[in-house]
Each structure stands twice: as C-alpha cells, then as structure tokens.
Amino acid sequence: MSPDRDLPEGVRSVADALGVIGRDLGLANPSVLARLHAAWPELVGPALAGHTEPRSLRDGVLTVAVDAVGWATQLRYLESELLRRAEEVIGEPVGNAVRVTQSGPEPPGAPGENGTRLVR
C-alpha cells in the first residue's frame, strides 16, 4: 500500500495507529531513537560509545545501558551536556533526564530483572 493512498474515512494506516499508541504510552517517535543510535559515537565519544547504548526514550527519560558501573558514573557526569548535544544533533528535544542501567551478567546475588539493573 502506498503511503499516499487515500484510506476510507475512519481507517488509519498501521504506522499512524502505532504512532498514536506510542504517544499514549509516552514513547518517543521511533525515528528519534534511531537517529540517536546513529549519532551516539559523535555524542558521547568513541570510548564511551563502546561501553554504552541508548535503549529507550519514554516520557522524556533517555535510558542508556552500560556494561560496567564505571561508565554509568561517566554518563551521569555528562548528563546535561549529552542531552543538550543530542538536541543539537537530532534537531529536536531528546529528553530531560538520563536513566542508566547496567546490562550483561549480574554479579552473584545482585537484584535484577531480565539481566538489567538500575545503577544509581
């Protein structure tokens, strides 16, 4: 189906419907997260990019996974600069906070959910 094709009145394209559902859930436009992924090494530098990954953007909170706690400290230090630069590069506001999680194997006895834990 062509995106320019007229749909019957009251019928939405799947893309439009998913966009509405995403907004209702507080999710950002998927293209923003895709552009953020593409620009990540430029935003955080190659060393930090090798140990971090933007995972989601919801209700203005950018969730970033790190592979070690030390990188979480670095991200927290750069939070306001990262959000400012991301807005410049992406061309629209990305968020107002960064949430950092640690991905990968959990240390023995550490609480976690699906291999991820919140790093504070």
Buried (B, 14 or more C-beta within 10 A) or exposed (E): EEEEEEEEEEEEEEEEEEBEEBEEEEBBEEEBBEBBEEBBEEBBEEEBBEBBBBBBBBEEBBBBBBBEEEBBEBBEEBBEEBBEBBEEBBEEEBBEEBBBBBBEEBEEEEEBEEEBBEBE
